[in-house]
Amino acid sequence: MSKPRSVYLVDYCCYKPPVTCRVPFSTFMEHSRLILKDNPKSVDFQMRILERSGLGEETCLPPAIHYIPPMPTMEAARGEAEVVIFSSIDALMKKTGIRPKDIDILIVNCSLFSPTPSLSAMVVNKYKLRSNIRSFNLSGMGCSAGLISIDLARDLLQAHPNSYALVISTEIITPNYYKGSERAMLLPNCLFRMGATAILLSNKHRDSRRAKYKLVHVVRTHKGADNKAYKCVYEQEDPQGKVGINLSKDLMIIAGEALKSNITTIGPLVLPASEQLLFLITLIGRRIINPKWKPYIPDFKQAVEHFCIHAGGRAVIDELQKSLQLSAEHVEASRMTLHRFGNTSSSSLWYELAYIEAKGRMKRGNRVWQIAFGSGFKCNSAVWKCNRTIKTPIEEGPWKDCIERYPVFIPEVVKL
């Protein structure tokens, strides 16, 4: 059996929305009052969520959502997709010097917007990619779809030597703004914001020196067999027939269970022997001696230096910080990404990685663990090893003009 091919992350680029798309709290609430003028309780609910969300004043929504009422047309949705995806790809091609004809594999993931032709076909058309391109379009897989794309790209790069894979992770907000009054379906309006990332992967040996990272592990956990887990993030119609995403009250409990399953698998792959031994002894003790023994939580800080936790919301970050016993600095990238860009869905992990790099913290040999959650319900994670120390200041990137003022203090409640 041949040795698996190494997969390298040559580089990546995150989309940075223009200032014209920014949605300060005052603007968001003014729009909510006008759109939901007959339902003041829903307006008050959104205000309470926003106050505790951890988002800042500079997050962005696409132009169609700035209208009163919003105009979520197919044309506007395609326009948003073209702007965020093409801008990310253009920046990546400029940064890496790769040409469209060099790309062998294309993977685009976008959960809620799935037009025909597909978004991957849109990219093929725009950049005139080769006719034998291996293209894939993933939809409906939630905020963890970015790591599913990485896993798919890894498998394809094992089968196809000397290849480049272009991965695009995004969520198109325009067609998914909920205009009803159901509280569980208003939550995404308060949290989700526009964003995208273009990632270049390679299995070419000559890229091993210039690449930023080497892929070490990808672990995927799917809890969809359980009905509660399957329905905890669910697209549906409200009683008035308006479509939106319903976020269950059980979401954090289900996410915690998915995380436990995921770390049980990834733990033996990355943890030092001492941590594995302590975990095993406690596990045997709980089963044989006393089931009430407190379970041992492995110290993942001994295995990885950096953590990129999906910026799904303040509660998600809080729960993982507690579960993994992480310090404030370990979750700083996640909290600051949520504050500056909001929940950009599957691309949020890359804004977090860009934050760590912009702070000058990524050194050669460091390991970074990306953890994401998504509908279905899924918990997916990836571990990367840094190939070279990332030098600062970073000339380009989403944090270029604001990294100096981060981290910022984020109060528990921002009074609006």
Protein Blocks (a to p, Z undefined) as FASTA:
>chain_A
ZZddddddfbacdddddfklpccfklmmmmmmmmmmmlmmlmmmmmmmmmmnopafkbcc
dfklmpccddddfklmmmmmmmmmmmmmmmmmmmnopafklpmbdcdddfklccdddfkl
mmmmmnopafkbccdddehkljmlmmmmmmmmmmmmmmmghiacdddddddfklmccfbf
bfklmmmmmmpccddddddddfbfklmmmpmbdcfbdcdddfklpmklmmmpccdddfko
pacddddfklmmmmmmmmmmmmmmmmmmmmcfklmmmmmmmmmmmmmmommbccddddfk
lmpmbdcddffbjklmmmmmmmnopafklmmmmmmmmmmnopnhjmlmmmmmmmmmmnop
acghiacddddddehiacdddddddfbdcddddfbdjklmmmmmpccdddfbdcZZ
